[in-house]
Amino acid sequence: MEYFLPIAQVEINILFIFGLSLAVGILSGLFGVGGGFLMTPFLIFLGIPPAYAVPNEASNILGTSVSGSTTHYLKGTLDYKMGLMIVVGGTIGTLLGILTFSYFKDIGKINIVISLAYMYILAILGTLMLIQGVSEIDKARKKIVVRKKLHTHYWIHGLPFRMRFKKSKVYESAFTPIIIGLIVGYIAAIMGVGGAFILVPAMIYIIGMPTKLIPGTSLFVTIFVSAIVTVLHAFNYGTIDLVLVFVLILGSIIGVQFGQKIGEKVDSSEFKTILAVLLLLVGIAIAYDTFIKEDVIVETVVNGTKNLGNIAQFILDYSKDLPVFYGLTSVVLAVVLGIGAAILRNYISKWNKAREAKLKA
């Protein structure tokens, strides 16, 4: 099912994009990692320019974050005070990231910057995950139990304006979550990722939050950061495509649910090694795509002109005439799909529990 993206000027197969988003969502739910590191490069490989892939994936992350955060809200596993402090820093970081994005876009280097950022970060993350995965497998086979010190003191803990976070039961400087949020927001604005690869470890090892509060709080932060990124990209560059966003969110939300269910039944420690190898391969593919096939991508974008259908024409006109409202529409779409998925999942979960209770009775 072919569809021409009027914003990016690229023709895509909607069913293939949906299937790809579904697969990435399953991996995300299974391993507990953000899908942005995989989905954005995949969109680039399909011919969507990096400058367009980033904001559309940010909208996708918004939808999945709303879904996950709503689930944690219903469970009461959210620290709003901590989350809002991180959001303050995330907002500042996002604005700085957008300024950086604008600078490189103006000089015509944004595509190469995004590609290089993914190439290096995927290489680093993949290597670290590979080392960790192999180490965990080795320790599991040898039945070695290692006790780790969860909260080591760093210079950041000496910052002033300390405040108490009752939900997380920590006494921390207000600057600590703000600085962490600033870094996350900056990266999200440039790369279109949720930033969980920084946020989650920081919550564990720097802030010292309880493990049960980390996923929900991380998703809560990602909602605001991704929403700001989406609106700013739509307003400044008009690079959001509602049809692409809808397909990405739908596939990701469904995939995450399946991934989480699979993760509850299997030990995913051995699969981490596979994911690490996948990240490394994607990083290598980006390097190849950037330095060898760059001319092909540019040619595809330049030549992407054809008669638009009614939906495509409406999206194109809407994005040009009302960019702010267009960005907000993308946010609302993501939020509605996310909340709807969370409510549906909660309903199905209750129905399954009731059915199991009847069978036992």
DRENDO-1510 file (C-alpha; in Angstrom, 1 decimal, always signed):
<recs>
REC; n; res; u; v; w
REC; 1; MET; +0.0; +0.0; +0.0 .
REC; 2; GLU; +2.0; +2.9; -1.3 .
REC; 3; TYR; +1.6; +6.4; +0.0 .
REC; 4; PHE; +3.4; +9.6; -0.9 .
REC; 5; LEU; +4.5; +11.7; +2.1 .
REC; 6; PRO; +3.7; +15.3; +1.0 .
REC; 7; ILE; +6.0; +16.8; +3.7 .
REC; 8; ALA; +9.1; +14.7; +3.2 .
REC; 9; GLN; +8.4; +14.2; -0.6 .
REC; 10; VAL; +9.0; +10.4; -0.3 .
REC; 11; GLU; +6.9; +7.5; -1.3 .
REC; 12; ILE; +6.5; +4.8; +1.4 .
REC; 13; ASN; +4.7; +1.5; +1.9 .
REC; 14; ILE; +2.3; +2.1; +4.8 .
REC; 15; LEU; +2.0; -1.6; +5.7 .
REC; 16; PHE; +5.7; -2.1; +5.7 .
REC; 17; ILE; +6.2; +1.0; +7.9 .
REC; 18; PHE; +3.5; -0.4; +10.3 .
REC; 19; GLY; +5.2; -3.8; +10.4 .
REC; 20; LEU; +8.5; -2.2; +11.1 .
REC; 21; SER; +7.1; -0.1; +13.8 .
REC; 22; LEU; +5.4; -3.1; +15.3 .
REC; 23; ALA; +8.7; -5.1; +15.3 .
REC; 24; VAL; +10.6; -2.2; +16.9 .
REC; 25; GLY; +7.8; -1.8; +19.5 .
REC; 26; ILE; +8.1; -5.5; +20.4 .
REC; 27; LEU; +11.8; -5.1; +20.9 .
REC; 28; SER; +11.2; -1.9; +23.0 .
REC; 29; GLY; +8.7; -3.6; +25.2 .
REC; 30; LEU; +10.8; -6.7; +25.6 .
REC; 31; PHE; +14.1; -5.0; +26.5 .
REC; 32; GLY; +12.7; -1.9; +28.1 .
REC; 33; VAL; +14.7; +0.4; +25.7 .
REC; 34; GLY; +13.4; +3.2; +23.6 .
REC; 35; GLY; +12.6; +2.3; +20.0 .
REC; 36; GLY; +13.8; +5.7; +18.7 .
REC; 37; PHE; +17.4; +4.4; +18.3 .
REC; 38; LEU; +16.1; +1.8; +15.9 .
REC; 39; MET; +13.1; +3.4; +14.2 .
REC; 40; THR; +14.7; +6.7; +13.3 .
REC; 41; PRO; +17.6; +4.9; +11.4 .
REC; 42; PHE; +15.2; +2.6; +9.7 .
REC; 43; LEU; +13.2; +5.5; +8.5 .
REC; 44; ILE; +16.4; +7.0; +7.1 .
REC; 45; PHE; +17.2; +3.8; +5.4 .
REC; 46; LEU; +13.8; +3.9; +3.7 .
REC; 47; GLY; +14.6; +7.2; +2.1 .
REC; 48; ILE; +13.1; +9.6; +4.6 .
REC; 49; PRO; +15.7; +12.4; +5.2 .
REC; 50; PRO; +17.1; +12.5; +8.7 .
REC; 51; ALA; +15.7; +16.0; +9.3 .
REC; 52; TYR; +12.2; +14.5; +8.7 .
REC; 53; ALA; +12.7; +11.2; +10.4 .
REC; 54; VAL; +13.7; +12.8; +13.7 .
REC; 55; PRO; +10.5; +14.8; +14.4 .
REC; 56; ASN; +8.2; +12.1; +13.2 .
REC; 57; GLU; +9.8; +9.6; +15.5 .
REC; 58; ALA; +9.6; +12.1; +18.3 .
REC; 59; SER; +5.8; +12.1; +17.8 .
REC; 60; ASN; +5.8; +8.4; +17.8 .
REC; 61; ILE; +7.8; +8.3; +21.1 .
REC; 62; LEU; +5.2; +10.8; +22.5 .
REC; 63; GLY; +2.4; +8.4; +21.8 .
REC; 64; THR; +4.1; +5.3; +23.3 .
REC; 65; SER; +5.2; +7.4; +26.3 .
REC; 66; VAL; +1.6; +8.6; +27.0 .
REC; 67; SER; +0.4; +5.0; +26.8 .
REC; 68; GLY; +3.1; +3.7; +29.2 .
REC; 69; SER; +2.8; +6.7; +31.5 .
REC; 70; THR; -1.0; +6.3; +31.8 .
REC; 71; THR; -0.5; +2.7; +32.8 .
REC; 72; HIS; +1.9; +3.7; +35.5 .
REC; 73; TYR; -0.4; +6.4; +36.6 .
REC; 74; LEU; -3.2; +3.8; +37.1 .
REC; 75; LYS; -0.7; +1.8; +39.1 .
REC; 76; GLY; +0.5; +4.7; +41.2 .
REC; 77; THR; +4.2; +4.2; +40.2 .
REC; 78; LEU; +5.0; +7.8; +39.2 .
REC; 79; ASP; +6.9; +10.6; +41.0 .
REC; 80; TYR; +5.4; +13.7; +39.6 .
REC; 81; LYS; +7.6; +16.1; +41.6 .
REC; 82; MET; +10.8; +14.5; +40.4 .
REC; 83; GLY; +9.4; +14.3; +36.9 .
REC; 84; LEU; +8.4; +18.0; +36.8 .
REC; 85; MET; +11.9; +19.0; +37.9 .
REC; 86; ILE; +13.4; +17.0; +35.1 .
REC; 87; VAL; +10.9; +18.5; +32.7 .
REC; 88; VAL; +12.1; +22.0; +33.6 .
REC; 89; GLY; +15.6; +21.0; +32.5 .
REC; 90; GLY; +14.2; +19.1; +29.6 .
REC; 91; THR; +12.4; +22.2; +28.3 .
REC; 92; ILE; +15.6; +24.2; +28.4 .
REC; 93; GLY; +17.6; +21.5; +26.8 .
REC; 94; THR; +15.0; +21.0; +24.0 .
REC; 95; LEU; +15.1; +24.7; +23.2 .
REC; 96; LEU; +18.9; +24.6; +23.0 .
REC; 97; GLY; +18.7; +21.5; +20.9 .
REC; 98; ILE; +16.3; +23.2; +18.5 .
REC; 99; LEU; +18.7; +26.1; +18.2 .
REC; 100; THR; +21.5; +23.7; +17.4 .
REC; 101; PHE; +19.3; +21.9; +14.9 .
REC; 102; SER; +18.4; +25.2; +13.2 .
REC; 103; TYR; +22.1; +26.2; +13.0 .
REC; 104; PHE; +23.1; +23.0; +11.2 .
REC; 105; LYS; +20.0; +23.0; +9.1 .
REC; 106; ASP; +20.8; +26.6; +7.9 .
REC; 107; ILE; +24.3; +25.6; +6.9 .
REC; 108; GLY; +23.0; +22.4; +5.2 .
REC; 109; LYS; +24.7; +20.0; +7.5 .
REC; 110; ILE; +21.8; +18.7; +9.6 .
REC; 111; ASN; +21.5; +15.3; +7.8 .
REC; 112; ILE; +25.1; +14.5; +8.3 .
REC; 113; VAL; +25.0; +15.6; +12.0 .
REC; 114; ILE; +22.1; +13.4; +12.7 .
REC; 115; SER; +23.6; +10.5; +11.0 .
REC; 116; LEU; +26.9; +10.9; +12.7 .
REC; 117; ALA; +25.2; +11.3; +16.1 .
REC; 118; TYR; +23.4; +8.0; +15.6 .
REC; 119; MET; +26.5; +6.3; +14.3 .
REC; 120; TYR; +28.6; +7.1; +17.3 .
REC; 121; ILE; +25.9; +6.6; +20.0 .
REC; 122; LEU; +24.7; +3.3; +18.5 .
REC; 123; ALA; +28.3; +2.1; +18.4 .
REC; 124; ILE; +28.9; +3.1; +22.0 .
REC; 125; LEU; +25.6; +1.8; +23.3 .
REC; 126; GLY; +25.9; -1.4; +21.3 .
REC; 127; THR; +29.4; -2.1; +22.6 .
REC; 128; LEU; +28.4; -1.4; +26.2 .
REC; 129; MET; +25.3; -3.6; +25.9 .
REC; 130; LEU; +27.3; -6.4; +24.3 .
REC; 131; ILE; +29.8; -6.4; +27.1 .
REC; 132; GLN; +27.1; -6.3; +29.7 .
REC; 133; GLY; +25.1; -9.0; +28.0 .
REC; 134; VAL; +28.1; -11.4; +27.6 .
REC; 135; SER; +29.0; -10.7; +31.3 .
REC; 136; GLU; +25.5; -11.5; +32.5 .
REC; 137; ILE; +25.4; -14.7; +30.5 .
REC; 138; ASP; +28.7; -15.7; +31.9 .
REC; 139; LYS; +27.7; -14.9; +35.5 .
REC; 140; ALA; +24.4; -16.7; +35.1 .
REC; 141; ARG; +26.2; -19.9; +33.9 .
REC; 142; LYS; +28.7; -19.7; +36.7 .
REC; 143; LYS; +26.0; -18.7; +39.2 .
REC; 144; ILE; +27.9; -15.7; +40.4 .
REC; 145; VAL; +26.0; -13.1; +42.4 .
REC; 146; VAL; +27.4; -9.6; +42.4 .
REC; 147; ARG; +26.2; -7.0; +44.8 .
REC; 148; LYS; +26.3; -3.5; +43.4 .
REC; 149; LYS; +26.3; -0.2; +45.2 .
REC; 150; LEU; +23.4; +1.6; +43.7 .
REC; 151; HIS; +24.0; +5.2; +44.9 .
REC; 152; THR; +27.6; +6.5; +44.5 .
REC; 153; HIS; +28.2; +10.1; +45.4 .
REC; 154; TYR; +29.4; +12.4; +42.6 .
REC; 155; TRP; +30.1; +16.1; +42.4 .
REC; 156; ILE; +26.5; +16.7; +41.3 .
REC; 157; HIS; +25.3; +15.7; +44.8 .
REC; 158; GLY; +27.0; +18.6; +46.3 .
REC; 159; LEU; +24.9; +21.2; +44.5 .
REC; 160; PRO; +22.8; +23.6; +46.6 .
REC; 161; PHE; +19.0; +24.0; +46.9 .
REC; 162; ARG; +18.4; +20.5; +48.2 .
REC; 163; MET; +14.8; +19.4; +48.4 .
REC; 164; ARG; +12.9; +16.4; +49.6 .
REC; 165; PHE; +11.1; +14.1; +47.1 .
REC; 166; LYS; +8.7; +12.2; +49.3 .
REC; 167; LYS; +7.5; +9.7; +46.7 .
REC; 168; SER; +11.1; +8.6; +45.8 .
REC; 169; LYS; +12.3; +9.1; +49.4 .
REC; 170; VAL; +15.4; +11.0; +48.3 .
REC; 171; TYR; +16.8; +14.3; +49.5 .
REC; 172; GLU; +18.5; +15.9; +46.4 .
REC; 173; SER; +19.5; +19.2; +45.0 .
REC; 174; ALA; +16.9; +20.7; +42.6 .
REC; 175; PHE; +19.7; +21.2; +40.1 .
REC; 176; THR; +20.4; +17.5; +39.8 .
REC; 177; PRO; +17.2; +16.5; +38.0 .
REC; 178; ILE; +17.2; +19.8; +36.1 .
REC; 179; ILE; +20.7; +19.1; +34.7 .
REC; 180; ILE; +19.8; +15.6; +33.8 .
REC; 181; GLY; +16.6; +16.9; +32.0 .
REC; 182; LEU; +18.7; +19.5; +30.1 .
REC; 183; ILE; +20.9; +16.8; +28.6 .
REC; 184; VAL; +17.9; +14.6; +27.8 .
REC; 185; GLY; +16.0; +17.4; +26.1 .
REC; 186; TYR; +19.0; +18.5; +24.1 .
REC; 187; ILE; +19.5; +15.0; +22.7 .
REC; 188; ALA; +15.8; +14.5; +22.0 .
REC; 189; ALA; +15.6; +17.7; +20.0 .
REC; 190; ILE; +18.4; +16.7; +17.7 .
REC; 191; MET; +18.0; +13.0; +17.5 .
REC; 192; GLY; +14.3; +12.4; +18.0 .
REC; 193; VAL; +14.8; +9.9; +20.8 .
REC; 194; GLY; +13.2; +9.8; +24.3 .
REC; 195; GLY; +16.5; +9.9; +26.1 .
REC; 196; ALA; +15.8; +7.0; +28.4 .
REC; 197; PHE; +19.2; +5.6; +27.7 .
REC; 198; ILE; +20.5; +8.6; +29.8 .
REC; 199; LEU; +17.5; +9.2; +32.0 .
REC; 200; VAL; +17.0; +5.7; +33.4 .
REC; 201; PRO; +20.7; +5.2; +34.5 .
REC; 202; ALA; +20.8; +8.7; +35.9 .
REC; 203; MET; +17.7; +8.0; +38.0 .
REC; 204; ILE; +19.2; +4.8; +39.3 .
REC; 205; TYR; +22.8; +5.7; +39.9 .
REC; 206; ILE; +22.8; +9.5; +40.4 .
REC; 207; ILE; +19.4; +10.3; +41.9 .
REC; 208; GLY; +18.9; +6.9; +43.6 .
REC; 209; MET; +15.2; +6.6; +42.9 .
REC; 210; PRO; +13.3; +3.4; +43.7 .
REC; 211; THR; +13.3; +1.0; +40.7 .
REC; 212; LYS; +9.5; +0.7; +40.6 .
REC; 213; LEU; +9.1; +4.5; +40.1 .
REC; 214; ILE; +11.7; +4.9; +37.3 .
REC; 215; PRO; +9.8; +3.6; +34.2 .
REC; 216; GLY; +6.7; +5.6; +34.9 .
REC; 217; THR; +8.6; +8.8; +35.8 .
REC; 218; SER; +10.9; +8.4; +32.8 .
REC; 219; LEU; +7.9; +8.1; +30.5 .
REC; 220; PHE; +6.2; +11.1; +32.2 .
REC; 221; VAL; +9.2; +13.2; +31.4 .
REC; 222; THR; +9.4; +11.9; +27.8 .
REC; 223; ILE; +5.8; +13.1; +27.2 .
REC; 224; PHE; +6.6; +16.7; +27.7 .
REC; 225; VAL; +10.0; +16.7; +26.0 .
REC; 226; SER; +8.6; +14.9; +22.9 .
REC; 227; ALA; +5.6; +17.2; +22.8 .
REC; 228; ILE; +7.8; +20.3; +22.8 .
REC; 229; VAL; +10.1; +18.7; +20.2 .
REC; 230; THR; +7.1; +17.9; +18.0 .
REC; 231; VAL; +5.5; +21.3; +18.1 .
REC; 232; LEU; +8.8; +23.2; +17.6 .
REC; 233; HIS; +9.8; +21.1; +14.6 .
REC; 234; ALA; +6.3; +21.5; +13.1 .
REC; 235; PHE; +6.4; +25.3; +13.6 .
REC; 236; ASN; +10.0; +25.9; +12.6 .
REC; 237; TYR; +10.4; +23.4; +9.8 .
REC; 238; GLY; +7.1; +21.8; +8.9 .
REC; 239; THR; +8.6; +18.3; +9.0 .
REC; 240; ILE; +5.8; +16.4; +10.7 .
REC; 241; ASP; +3.6; +14.1; +8.6 .
REC; 242; LEU; +0.4; +13.1; +10.3 .
REC; 243; VAL; -0.2; +9.9; +8.3 .
REC; 244; LEU; +3.4; +8.7; +9.0 .
REC; 245; VAL; +3.0; +9.6; +12.7 .
REC; 246; PHE; -0.3; +7.7; +13.0 .
REC; 247; VAL; +1.1; +4.6; +11.4 .
REC; 248; LEU; +4.3; +4.7; +13.6 .
REC; 249; ILE; +2.3; +5.2; +16.8 .
REC; 250; LEU; -0.2; +2.5; +16.0 .
REC; 251; GLY; +2.5; +0.0; +15.3 .
REC; 252; SER; +4.7; +0.9; +18.3 .
REC; 253; ILE; +1.8; +0.9; +20.8 .
REC; 254; ILE; +0.7; -2.6; +19.7 .
REC; 255; GLY; +4.2; -3.8; +19.5 .
REC; 256; VAL; +5.1; -2.6; +23.0 .
REC; 257; GLN; +2.2; -4.4; +24.5 .
REC; 258; PHE; +3.3; -7.7; +22.9 .
REC; 259; GLY; +6.9; -7.1; +23.9 .
REC; 260; GLN; +6.0; -6.5; +27.5 .
REC; 261; LYS; +3.9; -9.7; +27.6 .
REC; 262; ILE; +6.7; -11.7; +26.1 .
REC; 263; GLY; +9.2; -10.1; +28.6 .
REC; 264; GLU; +7.0; -11.3; +31.5 .
REC; 265; LYS; +7.3; -14.9; +30.4 .
REC; 266; VAL; +10.9; -15.2; +29.2 .
REC; 267; ASP; +14.3; -14.2; +30.6 .
REC; 268; SER; +15.5; -11.5; +28.2 .
REC; 269; SER; +19.1; -11.4; +29.6 .
REC; 270; GLU; +20.4; -13.5; +26.7 .
REC; 271; PHE; +18.5; -11.5; +24.2 .
REC; 272; LYS; +20.4; -8.4; +25.2 .
REC; 273; THR; +23.4; -9.6; +23.4 .
REC; 274; ILE; +21.3; -10.0; +20.2 .
REC; 275; LEU; +20.0; -6.4; +20.6 .
REC; 276; ALA; +23.5; -5.1; +21.2 .
REC; 277; VAL; +24.6; -6.7; +17.9 .
REC; 278; LEU; +21.6; -5.3; +16.2 .
REC; 279; LEU; +22.5; -1.8; +17.4 .
REC; 280; LEU; +26.0; -2.2; +16.2 .
REC; 281; LEU; +24.8; -3.4; +12.8 .
REC; 282; VAL; +22.5; -0.4; +12.5 .
REC; 283; GLY; +25.4; +1.9; +13.4 .
REC; 284; ILE; +27.5; +0.4; +10.7 .
REC; 285; ALA; +24.6; +0.6; +8.2 .
REC; 286; ILE; +24.2; +4.3; +9.0 .
REC; 287; ALA; +27.9; +4.9; +8.4 .
REC; 288; TYR; +27.6; +3.1; +5.1 .
REC; 289; ASP; +24.5; +5.0; +4.2 .
REC; 290; THR; +26.0; +8.3; +5.2 .
REC; 291; PHE; +29.4; +8.1; +3.4 .
REC; 292; ILE; +28.5; +6.0; +0.4 .
REC; 293; LYS; +24.8; +6.4; -0.5 .
REC; 294; GLU; +24.3; +10.0; +0.5 .
REC; 295; ASP; +23.9; +11.2; -3.1 .
REC; 296; VAL; +21.1; +8.6; -3.7 .
REC; 297; ILE; +19.1; +9.9; -0.7 .
REC; 298; VAL; +19.4; +13.5; -1.9 .
REC; 299; GLU; +18.3; +12.6; -5.4 .
REC; 300; THR; +15.3; +10.8; -4.0 .
REC; 301; VAL; +14.2; +13.9; -2.0 .
REC; 302; VAL; +14.8; +16.3; -4.9 .
REC; 303; ASN; +12.9; +14.3; -7.4 .
REC; 304; GLY; +10.0; +13.5; -5.0 .
REC; 305; THR; +7.3; +15.4; -6.9 .
REC; 306; LYS; +4.0; +14.0; -8.0 .
REC; 307; ASN; +0.3; +14.7; -7.9 .
REC; 308; LEU; -1.0; +14.6; -4.4 .
REC; 309; GLY; -4.2; +12.9; -3.2 .
REC; 310; ASN; -6.8; +14.8; -1.1 .
REC; 311; ILE; -5.3; +13.7; +2.2 .
REC; 312; ALA; -1.8; +14.4; +1.3 .
REC; 313; GLN; -2.7; +17.8; -0.1 .
REC; 314; PHE; -4.7; +18.7; +3.0 .
REC; 315; ILE; -1.7; +17.7; +5.2 .
REC; 316; LEU; +0.6; +19.8; +3.1 .
REC; 317; ASP; -1.6; +22.9; +3.2 .
REC; 318; TYR; -2.4; +22.5; +6.9 .
REC; 319; SER; +1.3; +22.3; +7.8 .
REC; 320; LYS; +2.1; +25.4; +5.8 .
REC; 321; ASP; -0.9; +27.6; +6.7 .
REC; 322; LEU; -1.2; +26.8; +10.4 .
REC; 323; PRO; +2.1; +25.3; +11.6 .
REC; 324; VAL; +1.5; +25.7; +15.3 .
REC; 325; PHE; -1.9; +24.1; +15.2 .
REC; 326; TYR; -0.5; +21.4; +12.9 .
REC; 327; GLY; +2.1; +20.6; +15.5 .
REC; 328; LEU; -0.5; +20.6; +18.3 .
REC; 329; THR; -2.7; +18.3; +16.2 .
REC; 330; SER; +0.2; +15.8; +16.0 .
REC; 331; VAL; +0.6; +16.0; +19.8 .
REC; 332; VAL; -3.2; +15.5; +20.3 .
REC; 333; LEU; -3.2; +12.6; +17.9 .
REC; 334; ALA; -0.3; +11.0; +19.9 .
REC; 335; VAL; -1.9; +11.6; +23.2 .
REC; 336; VAL; -5.3; +10.3; +22.2 .
REC; 337; LEU; -3.8; +7.1; +20.7 .
REC; 338; GLY; -1.6; +6.7; +23.8 .
REC; 339; ILE; -4.3; +7.1; +26.4 .
REC; 340; GLY; -6.7; +4.9; +24.3 .
REC; 341; ALA; -4.2; +2.1; +24.2 .
REC; 342; ALA; -3.5; +2.3; +28.0 .
REC; 343; ILE; -7.2; +2.3; +28.8 .
REC; 344; LEU; -7.8; -0.6; +26.5 .
REC; 345; ARG; -4.8; -2.5; +28.0 .
REC; 346; ASN; -6.1; -1.9; +31.5 .
REC; 347; TYR; -9.6; -3.1; +30.5 .
REC; 348; ILE; -8.2; -6.3; +28.9 .
REC; 349; SER; -6.0; -6.9; +31.9 .
REC; 350; LYS; -9.0; -6.7; +34.3 .
REC; 351; TRP; -11.0; -8.9; +32.0 .
REC; 352; ASN; -8.3; -11.5; +32.0 .
REC; 353; LYS; -8.0; -11.5; +35.7 .
REC; 354; ALA; -11.8; -11.8; +36.1 .
REC; 355; ARG; -11.8; -14.7; +33.7 .
REC; 356; GLU; -9.0; -16.5; +35.5 .
REC; 357; ALA; -10.8; -16.0; +38.8 .
REC; 358; LYS; -13.9; -17.6; +37.4 .
REC; 359; LEU; -12.0; -20.5; +36.0 .
REC; 360; LYS; -10.3; -21.1; +39.4 .
REC; 361; ALA; -13.7; -20.9; +41.2 .
</recs>
